[in-house]
Amino acid sequence: MQIIILAAGMGNRMGTSIPKCLFKINEETILERLINQLIQININAITVVVGYKKDLIMNTLEKANCKINFIINEDYKNDTNILSLTLALKEELSPYYLFEADCIFDNKCIDKIFDPISKNKSLWFTKGLLNEKQYGGIIKSDTSGKVIDLKIINSYDQKFNGYNKLIGVMKVGEDQINKYAHYLFNACNNSTKQYYHIPWINNIDKLESYMIDFEDALVSSINNPSDYSEAIELFNK
């Protein structure tokens, strides 16, 4: 399995020129923290897609104790994130784990993400049920964990009670890699102003996947200063 980390975005909602992945948690940048967690489970090669402030990110990771393959997204200003993933897969098309670089995980999460029981399954990871303050990617599964619906919403709606809230990590297994790549590349050619989720959403009946919830493990994603303040409090306990 290859490891892909998307770190090309501008993070405009943070109100600063520093990329979100370089914000610090316990004196360590979010991106360095994730890479060190991956190294601890014997992952020694990681692909990082960069764009905005690419030199700053690359310099930050200069001393990382693993092989890092940097892919540069020159059109990051016009990309939501679908182009970043497409660029990585054009270089190597094989099953992969995809991480968004503004997410923070504790070690329990890392264990769940790489649980060998999942084998070749494609997986979406969540941080509990959707609540009234949340929006974005949501997902619903049947009693076996098989995904039956996947959406991106712009605001909370009570009709989505019972859906789980997606967090920025997924796994694309061997059985889906070629099909999803086909849908992904076609969608990206049409527009880069969309999330990598959209081709999966539009072809969900052809792409079998499963939902894994992090339950009591600590996990956070950073979208704005309030999220960052909450993450600092959560992970400094």
C-alpha positions in Angstrom: 0.0 0.0 0.0 1.3 3.4 -0.9 0.8 6.3 1.5 -0.4 9.7 0.0 -0.7 12.9 2.0 -2.5 15.9 0.5 -0.8 19.1 1.6 -1.2 21.5 -1.3 -4.1 23.6 0.0 -4.0 27.3 1.0 -6.3 27.0 4.1 -7.7 30.5 3.7 -10.1 30.2 6.6 -7.2 30.1 9.1 -6.5 33.8 8.5 -2.7 33.3 8.2 -0.2 32.6 5.5 1.1 29.5 7.3 -0.2 26.2 5.8 -2.5 24.3 8.1 -0.3 21.3 8.1 2.5 23.3 9.7 0.4 24.4 12.7 1.8 22.9 15.8 0.4 20.4 18.3 2.6 19.8 21.3 5.6 21.6 19.7 5.4 19.4 16.5 3.7 20.4 13.2 0.6 18.4 12.3 2.3 17.0 9.2 5.5 16.0 11.1 3.4 14.4 13.8 1.5 12.2 11.2 4.7 11.2 9.4 6.4 10.2 12.6 3.4 8.1 13.5 3.7 6.4 10.2 7.4 5.8 10.6 6.7 4.2 14.0 4.6 1.5 12.3 7.5 0.8 9.9 6.3 2.8 6.9 9.4 4.1 5.1 8.1 5.7 1.9 5.5 8.4 1.7 4.2 10.6 -1.1 3.3 14.2 -0.1 1.5 16.4 -2.6 2.5 20.1 -2.1 1.5 23.4 -3.7 0.9 26.4 -1.6 4.1 27.3 0.3 5.7 24.2 -1.1 9.3 25.2 -0.2 8.4 25.8 3.4 6.7 22.4 3.7 9.5 20.6 1.9 12.1 22.3 4.1 10.2 21.3 7.2 10.3 17.6 6.2 13.9 17.7 5.1 15.1 15.7 8.1 12.3 13.2 8.1 13.5 9.7 8.8 11.9 8.1 5.8 11.8 8.5 2.0 9.5 11.3 1.0 8.4 11.7 -2.7 7.2 15.2 -3.2 4.7 15.8 -6.0 4.0 19.5 -6.9 0.5 20.7 -7.7 1.2 23.9 -9.5 -2.5 24.6 -10.0 -3.4 24.4 -6.3 -5.2 27.7 -6.4 -7.8 26.2 -8.8 -8.0 22.8 -7.1 -10.2 21.7 -4.3 -8.2 18.5 -3.8 -9.1 16.2 -6.7 -6.1 17.3 -8.8 -3.7 16.6 -6.0 -4.8 13.0 -5.7 -4.9 12.6 -9.5 -1.3 13.8 -9.8 -0.2 11.2 -7.2 -2.0 8.4 -8.8 -0.6 9.2 -12.3 2.8 8.7 -10.9 2.0 5.4 -9.2 -1.4 3.6 -9.5 -1.6 1.0 -6.7 -3.8 0.5 -3.6 -3.2 3.4 -1.1 -4.0 5.1 2.1 -4.9 8.8 1.6 -4.5 11.3 4.4 -5.5 15.0 4.4 -2.7 16.9 6.0 -4.8 19.0 8.3 -6.0 16.0 10.4 -4.6 14.9 13.8 -4.8 11.4 15.0 -3.8 9.6 18.2 -2.1 6.3 18.0 -5.3 4.3 18.5 -6.5 5.8 15.2 -3.3 4.8 13.4 -3.8 1.2 14.7 -7.4 1.2 13.4 -6.4 2.6 10.0 -3.8 -0.1 9.4 -5.6 -3.0 11.0 -4.7 -6.0 8.8 -8.1 -7.5 9.2 -9.4 -5.1 6.6 -7.0 -6.6 4.0 -8.1 -5.5 0.5 -11.2 -3.6 1.5 -11.7 0.1 0.6 -12.5 2.0 3.8 -13.8 5.4 4.9 -13.1 6.5 8.4 -15.4 8.6 10.6 -15.4 10.4 14.0 -18.9 9.5 15.3 -22.4 10.6 14.4 -23.0 13.8 12.6 -24.0 16.6 15.0 -25.7 20.0 14.6 -22.4 21.9 14.3 -21.0 19.8 11.5 -21.2 19.7 7.7 -19.0 18.4 4.9 -18.5 14.7 4.2 -21.0 12.4 5.7 -21.5 8.6 5.3 -24.0 5.9 6.2 -23.5 2.1 6.4 -25.6 -1.0 6.9 -25.3 -3.2 9.9 -22.3 -5.0 8.3 -20.4 -1.7 7.9 -20.9 -1.7 4.1 -21.3 1.9 2.8 -24.8 2.6 1.4 -24.6 6.4 1.1 -22.0 9.1 0.9 -22.6 12.8 0.6 -21.0 16.2 1.0 -23.4 18.7 2.6 -22.9 22.5 3.0 -24.9 22.8 6.3 -26.5 20.5 8.9 -29.9 19.0 8.2 -31.7 16.8 10.6 -32.7 14.5 7.8 -29.1 13.2 7.9 -29.4 12.1 11.5 -27.9 8.6 11.7 -25.1 9.5 9.3 -21.5 9.5 10.5 -19.1 12.4 10.0 -16.1 11.7 7.7 -12.6 12.5 8.8 -9.8 13.0 6.3 -8.4 9.6 5.7 -9.5 6.7 3.4 -8.1 3.5 2.0 -8.6 2.4 -1.6 -8.1 -1.3 -1.9 -7.0 -3.6 -4.7 -10.5 -4.3 -6.0 -11.4 -0.7 -6.5 -8.2 1.0 -7.4 -8.6 0.8 -11.2 -12.3 1.6 -11.3 -12.0 4.6 -8.9 -9.0 5.9 -10.8 -10.9 5.8 -14.0 -13.8 7.8 -12.5 -11.4 10.1 -10.7 -9.3 11.0 -13.8 -12.4 11.7 -15.9 -14.0 13.9 -13.2 -10.7 15.8 -12.7 -10.5 16.5 -16.4 -14.0 18.0 -16.3 -13.2 20.2 -13.2 -10.7 20.5 -10.5 -13.2 22.5 -8.4 -14.4 19.4 -6.6 -13.5 17.0 -3.9 -12.0 13.6 -4.6 -15.1 12.2 -2.9 -17.4 13.2 -5.8 -16.4 10.5 -8.3 -17.0 7.9 -5.6 -20.3 9.4 -4.7 -21.4 9.4 -8.3 -20.4 5.7 -8.7 -21.1 4.4 -5.3 -23.1 1.4 -6.6 -19.9 0.2 -8.5 -17.4 0.9 -5.7 -17.8 -1.3 -2.7 -16.5 0.2 0.5 -16.8 0.0 4.3 -17.1 2.4 7.2 -14.8 2.4 10.2 -15.5 4.7 13.2 -12.7 5.8 15.5 -15.1 5.5 18.5 -13.2 6.6 21.6 -9.9 7.4 19.9 -8.9 11.1 19.6 -9.1 12.6 16.2 -9.5 16.2 14.9 -9.5 18.1 11.6 -8.5 21.7 11.3 -10.7 23.9 9.1 -10.7 27.2 11.0 -9.0 28.8 14.1 -11.8 27.5 16.4 -11.0 23.9 15.3 -7.3 24.5 16.0 -8.0 25.8 19.5 -10.2 22.8 20.2 -7.5 20.4 18.8 -4.8 22.0 21.0 -7.0 21.5 24.1 -7.9 17.9 23.1 -4.4 16.7 22.4 -2.7 18.6 25.2 -4.7 16.6 27.8 
